[in-house]
Amino acid sequence: MNNIEINVMKQSKFLTNVLSAAVLAGSLLFTTAYAGPGHDHGDEAPVAVGEASPRVVMESELFEAVGILKGRMLEIYIDHAATNAPVQNAKVELELNGQQVPVELHSEGEFDAQLPEGVEEGAVAVAMTVSAGENIDLLAGELLLDQHGEHSHEEHDHSHQFDTLLYGAGALLVLAVIGFAVVRLKSKGEK
């Protein structure tokens, strides 16, 4: 083997080592960026992620009610506490922060109420009188309204911006290592 062949083999081995290191560094960087917080797959039980609509849960000896806010519409579900069966032929009177709010029957045990103007953020006192036949009961609870849904979108967007920035930095690192290797090989070849 002559000196040129030995030089080519050394340069080839050097380039292979540099490229391997660049690929390893890039892989580690991309894996870290992709598997950020919440992606550890440990022993913890999975947590449901997503936006939950504001809701109020109210219970008494006779009835159970859940109100779920969807936009400005409060969807109310009323069941018998003992059987969980929807309340048949119920009449419902609803007050939000002391203000009487009209309620429409949607289907058996399901009602809709429009959130009145002026009720925007914070705690909303909910009082509901449910009457079904001879059974009458007062249910009370608190509906928490806030704008956290918008903030979580902003945080989520910032998270993706950071990931993109991290991917870009990793790609630049890999290109820099490859560029360094090429320049070094060229300079060794000219000697």
C-alpha positions as CSV (number, residue, x, y, z in Angstrom):
1,M,0.0,0.0,0.0
2,N,1.4,3.4,-0.9
3,N,1.1,6.7,1.0
4,I,-1.8,8.0,-1.1
5,E,-3.9,4.9,-0.4
6,I,-3.1,5.1,3.3
7,N,-4.0,8.8,3.3
8,V,-7.3,8.1,1.5
9,M,-8.1,5.3,4.1
10,K,-7.3,7.7,7.0
11,Q,-9.4,10.4,5.5
12,S,-12.2,8.0,4.8
13,K,-12.1,6.7,8.4
14,F,-12.0,10.3,9.7
15,L,-15.0,11.3,7.6
16,T,-16.9,8.2,8.7
17,N,-16.2,9.0,12.3
18,V,-17.2,12.6,11.9
19,L,-20.4,11.7,10.1
20,S,-21.3,9.1,12.7
21,A,-20.7,11.6,15.5
22,A,-22.9,14.2,13.6
23,V,-25.7,11.7,13.1
24,L,-25.5,10.6,16.8
25,A,-25.6,14.2,18.0
26,G,-28.4,15.1,15.7
27,S,-30.4,12.0,16.8
28,L,-29.9,12.8,20.4
29,L,-30.9,16.4,19.9
30,F,-34.0,15.5,17.8
31,T,-35.1,12.8,20.3
32,T,-34.8,15.2,23.2
33,A,-36.8,17.8,21.4
34,Y,-39.5,15.3,20.3
35,A,-39.8,13.5,23.6
36,G,-40.2,16.5,25.9
37,P,-42.1,16.8,29.1
38,G,-45.0,14.4,29.4
39,H,-43.5,11.8,27.0
40,D,-41.5,9.7,29.5
41,H,-43.9,6.6,29.5
42,G,-43.1,5.9,33.1
43,D,-45.2,4.0,35.6
44,E,-47.6,6.9,36.1
45,A,-51.1,6.4,34.8
46,P,-51.8,8.4,31.6
47,V,-53.4,11.8,32.1
48,A,-56.1,13.0,29.8
49,V,-54.9,16.0,27.9
50,G,-57.0,18.6,26.2
51,E,-59.4,21.3,27.0
52,A,-62.3,20.5,29.4
53,S,-65.3,22.7,29.2
54,P,-66.1,24.5,32.5
55,R,-68.6,22.5,34.5
56,V,-70.7,22.5,37.6
57,V,-71.7,19.3,39.5
58,M,-74.6,19.5,42.0
59,E,-76.0,16.7,44.1
60,S,-78.8,16.2,46.6
61,E,-80.6,13.2,48.1
62,L,-83.0,13.2,45.2
63,F,-81.2,14.5,42.1
64,E,-77.8,14.8,40.5
65,A,-77.1,17.5,38.0
66,V,-74.1,18.4,35.8
67,G,-73.9,21.6,33.8
68,I,-71.4,21.8,31.0
69,L,-70.6,25.2,29.4
70,K,-70.2,25.0,25.6
71,G,-69.6,28.5,24.3
72,R,-72.3,30.5,25.9
73,M,-74.7,27.6,26.2
74,L,-75.0,25.7,29.5
75,E,-76.0,22.1,28.9
76,I,-77.7,20.6,32.0
77,Y,-78.1,16.9,32.6
78,I,-80.3,15.8,35.6
79,D,-80.6,12.3,36.9
80,H,-82.2,10.6,39.9
81,A,-79.5,10.2,42.6
82,A,-80.6,6.7,43.5
83,T,-80.8,5.2,40.0
84,N,-78.8,7.5,37.7
85,A,-81.8,7.4,35.3
86,P,-82.7,10.7,33.6
87,V,-85.4,12.7,35.4
88,Q,-88.7,12.4,33.4
89,N,-91.1,15.3,33.2
90,A,-88.9,17.6,35.2
91,K,-89.4,21.3,35.6
92,V,-86.2,23.3,36.2
93,E,-85.7,26.9,37.5
94,L,-82.2,28.2,37.2
95,E,-80.4,31.1,38.7
96,L,-76.9,32.2,37.8
97,N,-75.4,34.8,40.3
98,G,-79.0,35.4,41.5
99,Q,-80.3,36.2,38.0
100,Q,-83.2,34.1,36.8
101,V,-82.2,32.3,33.5
102,P,-84.7,30.6,31.1
103,V,-84.2,26.9,30.7
104,E,-85.3,24.9,27.6
105,L,-86.1,21.1,27.7
106,H,-83.7,19.5,25.2
107,S,-84.7,15.9,25.8
108,E,-85.7,13.8,28.9
109,G,-83.3,14.9,31.7
110,E,-81.4,17.3,29.4
111,F,-81.8,21.0,29.4
112,D,-80.2,24.1,27.8
113,A,-79.7,27.6,29.2
114,Q,-78.1,30.6,27.5
115,L,-75.5,32.3,29.7
116,P,-76.7,35.8,30.3
117,E,-74.7,38.9,29.3
118,G,-72.5,40.2,32.1
119,V,-71.4,36.8,33.2
120,E,-67.9,36.5,31.8
121,E,-65.1,35.3,34.2
122,G,-64.8,34.1,37.7
123,A,-67.0,32.1,39.9
124,V,-70.7,31.9,39.0
125,A,-73.1,30.9,41.8
126,V,-75.6,28.3,40.4
127,A,-78.9,27.6,42.1
128,M,-81.4,25.1,40.5
129,T,-84.8,24.0,41.7
130,V,-85.8,20.7,40.2
131,S,-89.3,19.4,40.5
132,A,-90.5,16.0,39.2
133,G,-93.9,14.9,40.3
134,E,-94.0,15.3,44.1
135,N,-90.2,15.4,44.4
136,I,-88.8,19.0,44.7
137,D,-85.2,19.8,45.6
138,L,-82.8,22.7,45.5
139,L,-79.3,22.1,44.0
140,A,-76.5,24.5,44.3
141,G,-72.9,24.7,43.0
142,E,-70.3,27.0,41.5
143,L,-69.3,27.3,37.8
144,L,-65.8,28.6,37.3
145,L,-65.4,30.6,34.1
146,D,-62.0,31.7,32.9
147,Q,-59.9,32.3,29.8
148,H,-57.3,29.5,30.5
149,G,-58.2,27.8,27.2
150,E,-56.7,30.7,25.2
151,H,-53.6,30.7,27.4
152,S,-53.1,26.9,27.0
153,H,-53.2,27.4,23.2
154,E,-50.5,30.1,23.5
155,E,-48.4,27.9,25.7
156,H,-48.8,25.1,23.2
157,D,-47.8,27.3,20.3
158,H,-44.7,28.5,22.2
159,S,-43.8,24.9,22.9
160,H,-43.9,24.1,19.1
161,Q,-41.9,27.3,18.4
162,F,-39.2,26.0,20.8
163,D,-39.2,22.6,19.2
164,T,-38.8,24.1,15.7
165,L,-36.0,26.3,17.0
166,L,-34.3,23.2,18.6
167,Y,-34.7,21.2,15.3
168,G,-33.1,24.1,13.4
169,A,-30.2,24.3,15.8
170,G,-29.6,20.6,15.5
171,A,-29.7,20.7,11.7
172,L,-27.2,23.6,11.8
173,L,-24.9,21.6,14.2
174,V,-25.0,18.6,11.9
175,L,-24.2,20.8,8.8
176,A,-21.4,22.5,10.7
177,V,-19.8,19.2,11.7
178,I,-20.0,17.9,8.1
179,G,-18.7,21.2,6.7
180,F,-15.8,21.1,9.1
181,A,-15.0,17.5,8.1
182,V,-15.0,18.4,4.4
183,V,-12.8,21.5,4.9
184,R,-10.3,19.4,7.0
185,L,-10.2,16.6,4.4
186,K,-9.6,19.1,1.5
187,S,-6.8,20.8,3.5
188,K,-5.2,17.4,4.2
189,G,-5.5,16.4,0.6
190,E,-3.7,19.5,-0.6
191,K,-0.7,18.8,1.6
